[in-house]
């Protein structure tokens, strides 16, 4: 069966209701994972429909179950029964064995699907700013966006990534002014990003003392917008060195290559077309000081400023141009912005204004917001001086991982390479395991722990399985048959493996990578229970030995596939 169990079950329910001539809405069919004591899947469809058709839910559930049993031609379920109005399903052993062999056959391709066939999803994330080194605060957008991109691709969507680099705005006029007046070109060219950042901080401090300097910066940006050759040349150099630095960090973080690095400046030439369209649609108003805006007051969203009183354009205007360009160029199914929660108001204004202009942004665009990661000493803040660069964070993770490896397994080959993988896993998983809407404190002792729901623990679980498989290489084994009796821990582990496909669909439905992290950790817990109940290598029955080796091989494969989708490597030795 190429379809997920959930899709097969979904189709069974639809067809059973059609056979009973019961009208329903497809969206109302919910399939969940009940407590494992009560089955593998459950649906409340009988409870929902009973209210609509004014029937006894238990009687209705019984009628639906009869139809479901007739329609299950693939013998997927050994039990379909009613419990307190819910219809519960227990997967048959025959089907479990078929799925086990499917995992072993498809390996890295297991759980791939064509769910998103012919649908384009555009994901914008890791929006670095030109002339600034990325810091820990950029991490969340990077790893959440990369994970979503991987899962969408895995499920057959035409998933496109764009960084939407911050390369336009008044701050570049200020930086150009600083470069011309207090910058040392020779020093800056030796370490462009860090020196340009220091230069911007220096001029910002001067502006606090003399606000007139900001007007100088605004004037330089105005010249840049009008195409001044000197300012254009400087700005283009800022962008070039920044993109090179950005690519280096992308590789350090193990992110998939970006399809596009289109900065805000790319949309500069499209902004006035947007203004003209909005004017024709009667959306533009002029403020008391000359600014141009869209009035969203009656939607409790205030004014959406497009052009400031000094004539400078805003990033709102550039975001309107971005949406329109993407819609025309890619005809996307979903346009996803992975941006922190502070920008929620911005996106509410953006989507509402686009709706007023006749675009379906409220349906096809999503702000995947996220909370903040703090350091133990407090929130990440430039003023407090506790900004940590991504480079420093990654180096620290690698060094700490190497220390742990030296202590636990000093004879491990390729220790440095493994330390890199473990360190990066610690950072990325610690971020992804949290509900993206939550705020949390980054703590090394938790992130690098080899116990609990962490990246290193999941890598260790994978490596431990491969340790057993290496020892089993010379063992005699025989094919197992469908009549094999399973222990409870074997059955539970096998059933947990079956949930992987549905979990991936839930991840993209809610844009929640932590669903996948939690699933992998639960899978590892079932594996530990299995280890406690059986000794794989000491099993005398060769058929049972073969089954158990296949079961842990399949478990390792699902863990590997899951970690890949989180952007994490799976070393076979640790």
N, C-alpha and C positions, 0 to 999 in steps of 0.2 A: 504493500500500500504506500503510494507516494504522498498522499495527503496525510496531514496530522490526524491523530485520533480525534482531536476536538472537532475538526472539520467533518470527519466521517460521522461522528455522533450528532453534530449539528444537522447534517443532511438527513440522518435517520429520524430525528425529531420532527423536522419539517414535513417529511413524507408521511410520517405516522399521523400528523395532524390533518394533512390533506386527505388521507384515507378515511378519517373520521368526520370529514367535512366541517372542521372547526376553523373559523377565520382567526388569523393571528397576525402580529407584526414580527418580522424577522428579528428586529432589534431587541425584542422582549425576551428572546431565548438566551438565558444565561447558563453557562456551564462552569462549575467550580470544582475545586479539589476538597472533598469532605475529609473528616478525620479518617485515617487509613483503616480503622476498625469497621467503617461503614461502606467501604468501597473505594474505587479509584476516581470516579467522577459522580457528580450529582447535578440535577437541574430542578428549579422551582417552577417549571413551566405549568404544571398542573395547578399549583396554588394561584398563579397569576391568572390563568384562563378561567378557573372556577368562579372567580369574582365577576368576570366579564359575561360568562354564559349562565351564571346563577345555577351552578351544579355543585354537588358534593365533591370536594377536591380529592377525597380518597377513592371514590368511584371513578372519577375522571382519570386519575393516575393509573388505576387498574386497566382501563380501556386503552390508554396510551401504551402501557407496558405490553399488552397483548400484540399491538401493532408493531412495536419496536422489536419484539422477539421474532416476528415473522420477517421483518425487513433486514435483520442482521445476517445477511447471506455470507459474510466473511467470517462469521463465528468469532467476532471480536470480543464478545462479552459472554462470560459463563453464568453471570447472574444479572438480572435487571429486576429490581424490586422497589416497593414503596416503603418509605419510612417518614411518618409524620407529614405526609403530603408531598415530600420530596421524592423524586425518582432517582434511585442510586444504581450505579453500574460498577460491576467488577470485571476487569479484563480477564479473558480466558488464558489458560496456560499456553495453549496452542499459539495464540496471538503474541503472547509475551516472548515465546521462543523465536517466532518469526521476526519480531522487532530486534531481539538480541542479535540475530544473524544479520539483520539489516545494518545495525551499527557497525558490526565487525567488517562487513563488506564495503560500506560506503566510507568508513573512517572519517577523514577530515571533511568530507562532503555531507556527513550525516546531519540531518535536520535542515539542510538547504531546501528551499522551496521556490515555487513560482508565484507565491502569494501576491507579490507586487508587480507582476508582469505588465508591461506597457504603462506603468505609472512612474512618473518622475518625482523624486523628493529632493529638494535642495536644502542643505544644512549649512548654516553660517555659524562659525564658532572660532575660538582662539583669535579674537580680534585685537591683534597687537597694534600698538601705536608706533608710528615712525619715529626714529631717534630716541627710543626709550627701550632699555633692556627689559625683557619679560621677567616678572617676579612671581612669587607664590600665589598672589591674587589672580594670576592668569590661568592657574592650573585647572580650576574647576571647569571652565568653559572648554579647555583643550581636551580633557579626558572624557567628559560627558559627551561632547560633540563627536569625538572619535569613536566612542562606543556605539552611539546611535547610528553613525554612518556605517559601521561594520555590520550591525544587525540588520539594518535596512537592505544593504547589499546582499547579505546572506539569505534574506527572504525574497530575493528576486526583484527588488525595486531598482530602478535606474537612479541610484543615489549619487548626488553631485555635491561636492564640498567647496566652500568659498570662505576665505578668511575675513573678507571685508575690512581690509587694513585701514586704520585711522591715519590718513595721509593728507587731510585737508582741513582747513579751519584757521581761525585767528592765531592759534598757538604757533603755526608755522611762520607767520609774519613776525611774531615775537622772537622766535628762534633765529630767523634770518637777521633781524635787527641786532640780536646779541652776537651772532657770528661776525657781523660787520664791525661792531663797535668794541667788544671786549674779548672776542675769540682769537685764539692763536692757531692758524691753519695747520702748521706743521705738527703741533701737539695733537690736535684733533684727528688728523689723518692716521696717527699711530694707533689709536684706539677709538674709532669713530663713535660707536654707540654710547659707550660710557662717557666719553668726553662731551658729546652733544647733550647728553642727559645732565651732566654737571653744569654745562653752559646754561641750559634752560632753568635749572634750579637757581643758579647765580642771578640770572636776569629777573626771575620771579621774586627773589628777595629784594632786588633793587626796586622793583615795581611797588612793593609794599611800602618802601620809603618815599618813592616818587611816582605817583599814579600816572603822571603825564607820559612816562615811558611806555605805558600800555598803548597809548594813542599812537606812539611811534611804531609799535609793533603792528597795530591795526592798519596803519598806512602802508607798511611793507606788504601785508597780506593783500591789501587792495591792489597794489602794484602786481603781485603774483597773479591774482585773478585776471588782471587786464593783460597778462602775457609779457611782463617786463623780462627781457632776456637774462639779465644777471640773476634775478630772483628765481626764475624758472630753472636755470642751470644749478643753482645751489640746492633748490628743493628736489630736483631730480637725483642729485647725488645723495641727499639725505635718504630718499626712498630706496635707492639702489643698495646702499650699504645696510639698510635696515632689513630689506628682504633677504639678503645673504645671511644676516644674523638670525632672522626668523627661521630660515631653512635649517640652520644648524640646530636650533632648539627643537624643531619638529623631529629631527632625527634622534636627538638625545632622549626625547620623550617617547620615541617609538610610535609616533602617530602615522597613519596612512598619508601618502602624498596628497596634497591639495590639488583639486582640479582647477581651481581659480584662486588667484590672489588679487582680486579686483578691489582696489581701494576706493575710498569716497571720491577721490579726484576723477575716477573713471566716469562718474555720473555727472560731472560738472557741466558737460555739454548738453545734457538732457534736462537740466533743472528748469530752464526757461520755457521749455516745451510743457513741462508740468504746470508751471505758473499760468501759462496761456490756457491750458485745458481747464484748470480750476476756475479761472476767471470766467471762461465761457459758460461754465456750469453754475456760476453765481455763488461760489464758495469763498472767494477772497474778499476780505474786508481790510480797510486801512485804519490803523490805530491813531491815537492822539498824537504820537510823536513820529508818525510816518511809517511805522512797521506794518508789514503785510501778514495777515493771519487768517486762520479758519476758526470761526466761532463754534466751540463745542460746549459752551456754558450750560445749555439745557440738558446735556448728557452728563453734567457734573465732571467734565474733563477740561474745563478752562479754555484758554486760547492756545491754539497750535501755531506758533510763530514760524513763518517761512522765510521772511526777509526782515532783518533788524532795521532799526531806525537809521543806522549809518550806511545801509545798503548791503551789508554783508549777509550772505546766505547762511542758513542754519542746517544742522545735520538732519532735521526733520525733512527739509526739502530734498536733501540728498537721499533720504530713505524712501521718500515717495518715488523718486526717480529709479531707485534700486528695485523696488517692487515691480514697477511698470516694465522695466527692462527685462527682469527675470520672467515675468508672466508672458511677455511676447516671445522671448528667446527660447525658453524651456517648456512653456505650457505646463507648469508643475501641478502635481496633485497636492503636494504640501510644500510650504515654504516655511522652514523652521529656523528660528533665531535662538541660539543658545547663549543667553545674555543674563547677567545677574539681576536679582530682584529689584535693585534700585531703578532699573529702567522700565518697570511695569507700567507706570503712567505714560511714558513715551510710547510704548507699543499699543496701549489702549487708545491713545490719540491717533496713532498711525492707522490702525485698523478701522477705527470709526470714521475717520475722514475719508479713507479709501472707499468705504461702504457708501458714504454720501456722494462720492464721485462715480458710483456705479460699478465698483470692483468688488469681487467676492472675498475680500481679505478676511472677514470674520469667519469664513468657512475654510479657506485654503491656507491660512497662515497661522502659525502658532509661536507664542513666546514661551520657550522652555526656560523658565527662570530657575535660579538656584540661590541658596543662602550663602553665608560667608564662612570661610575657614579662618579661624584665629590661631595665633601662636599661644603657648602657655602663658606668656607674659601679657597677653591682651590682643585686641584687634590689630590687624596689619595696618600700620599707619606710617606715612612718610615723616610726619612731624615728630613722632615718637622715636623715629630712627630704627624701627624694627621691621623694615622691609627686608625680606630675604630673597635674593635672586634665585631663579630656577636652577641656574648652574650650581650655586652653593648647595641647594637642597638635594640635587641629584648626586653631587660629589659626596655629601654627608651620608646619604643613604647607602651608596656603594661602600664607603669606608666602614660604616657600622655593620653592614652585611658581611664584609670580609672578616671582621673581627669575630663575628658569630661562627662563621665557617671554620676559621682557624681553631676555635675552641671546640666545636662539635665534630668536625671531620677534616682534620689537618692534611690528610692524605688525598683529599679530593683533587682529581685532575682539573685543570682549567678553572682554578679557584677565582681568579679575577673576573673571568667571563660570567661565571655563575653569580658572583657577588653583584655584578651589574644588573643581571636579570632579577635577582631577589630584591635588590634595593629599589628598582623601578616598580616592581610588583607591589612592594610595601606602600610606596607613595600613591600609585594609581588606585589600587584596591581600597586603601583607606578612604580615599575620596569617594569612589563609586559605591562603596557599601552603605554610605549614608543616604537617606532619602534626600534627593537633590534640593528639596525645599527647606531642609533643616540647616541650622548653623551648628558648627562643631569646632572643637579645639584639636589641632594636630599634635599628637603625642608620639614620640619615637618609640617608647616602650610598647605601645599598643600596635602601631603600624608594623613594626618589625617582629612582632611576636610569632612564634611557631605554634601557638595554640589559639583557638577561637577563630572567629570569622575574619581572617586576614589573608592577604596575598601570599606571604611566605608559607602559611599553613596549607593553603590550597596547592601550592607548588610542591610542598613536602609530601602531601597526600598522593599526588601524581607520581613523584619520584619513588615513593615507597612501593606502589604497585609495580613499577618497573623493576625494582629490586627483587620482588617475588618472582616476576616473570623471567628474569635472568637466571635465577636458581632453578626454575622449572624447565629449562631448555632441554635437558637430557632425560626427562621423565617420560615413561611410556603412558600414552593416553589413548582412549577410545571414544568414538562418537557417542553422544548421549541421545536417547530417544525421548519422545514426548511423554512417555509414561513415567519419567523420572519424578520421584516425589521430592518436593522442595521443602526445606526448612523455612520457618517463618522469616528468619533474617535474610535468606536468599530471595524469597518471594518479595519481601518489602523493598530490597535493594533493586530488584528487577523492575518493580512497579514504579519506583522513583525515577528510574532512567527514562521511563515512558513519558514523563511530564516535560522533558526538555523542550520539545517542539512548541508546546503551548506556552511555556514561560517566555520564549522569544517573541511570540505574538503579543503577549501582555506587555513586554518591554517597550515595543514600538507603539502600542495602543496608548499607553500612559506616559511614554518618554521617561521611563524609570529604570536606569541601569541597576539599581540596588535590588530589583526583583531577581536578576540573574545571579548576583552575588549571594543572596540569601538562598536561592535554589542550590547553588554549588556547595554551600556550607551544609545544607540539610542533606544533600547527597553524600557528602563525606561522613556525616554522622551515621547514616544508614550503613555505610561501608565499615565504620568502626564497630558497629553492632554486629555486623557480619563476621568481622575478624574475631570478635569476642566469643562467637558461637561455633566457629569452625576453624580448623587448621588446614589451610589450603594444601600445603605441600606434603602433609602427612596422611592425606586421604588415600586409602588402599584401593577403593573402588575406582577403576580407571575411567568409567563413564562420568561418575560424580566429579572426579578430579578435572576432567575436561570441561565440564559445565562450569565449575568454579573458576577455572583459569579464563574461560571465555567471559564470564560475568565480570571479573575484575578488569579484564582487558577492555571491555565495553565501557566500564565505569571510567577508566583512565581516558578513553577516547572522548567521552562526553565532557569530562573535566577539561581536557585539552581544548576542545572546541569552544567551551564556555569561556575559558581564560583568553583564548584568541580574540573572541568577540569583546572582551574587556580591554584588549590591547596588551595582554600579558603573555610572556613566554613561559613554556613548560619544560624546564630542564629534566632529563631523565635520571640524573644523579645529583644529589645534594649532600 
